[in-house]
């Protein structure tokens, strides 16, 4: 782990609840290493994991029940927030300011949901093909 991380910072980690590698916020550090993180998608807190444990890897290779795909999580999240009405989606502009759970329409990635505002000028967005870190307030 070569990057300089700090509590409150952004990190990609394995979410034990979502069963996906997603964006997380660092909650606690020990010896300059992320120790505890909070998932920006489901808001669950857990120990930092860069990848799934060996037990989870085995379950993912031969699952009794398949974990939900990113697309399924996206569809469920979007449906919960909008009730299927995408007319509320704002056109994305890096000059604008966005809030958590706001729906936006990006010219390249399509319709997305603001999962979290990481800093005043950074936000994490859930799109159908995964999460992206985008600029705002520029």
Rosetta blueprint (number, residue, H / E / L):
1 X L
2 X L
3 X L
4 X L
5 X L
6 X L
7 X L
8 X L
9 X L
10 X E
11 X E
12 X E
13 X E
14 X E
15 X E
16 X L
17 X L
18 X L
19 X L
20 X E
21 X E
22 X E
23 X E
24 X E
25 X E
26 X E
27 X E
28 X E
29 X E
30 X E
31 X L
32 X L
33 X E
34 X E
35 X E
36 X E
37 X E
38 X E
39 X E
40 X L
41 X L
42 X L
43 X L
44 X L
45 X E
46 X E
47 X E
48 X L
49 X L
50 X L
51 X L
52 X L
53 X L
54 X H
55 X H
56 X H
57 X H
58 X H
59 X H
60 X H
61 X H
62 X L
63 X L
64 X L
65 X L
66 X L
67 X L
68 X L
69 X L
70 X H
71 X H
72 X H
73 X H
74 X H
75 X H
76 X H
77 X H
78 X H
79 X H
80 X H
81 X H
82 X H
83 X L
84 X L
85 X L
86 X H
87 X H
88 X H
89 X L
90 X E
91 X E
92 X L
93 X L
94 X L
95 X L
96 X L
97 X L
98 X L
99 X L
100 X L
101 X L
102 X L
103 X E
104 X E
105 X E
106 X E
107 X L
108 X L
109 X L
110 X E
111 X E
112 X E
113 X E
114 X E
115 X E
116 X E
117 X E
118 X E
119 X E
120 X L
121 X L
122 X E
123 X E
124 X E
125 X E
126 X E
127 X E
128 X L
129 X L
130 X E
131 X E
132 X E
133 X E
134 X E
135 X E
136 X L
137 X L
138 X L
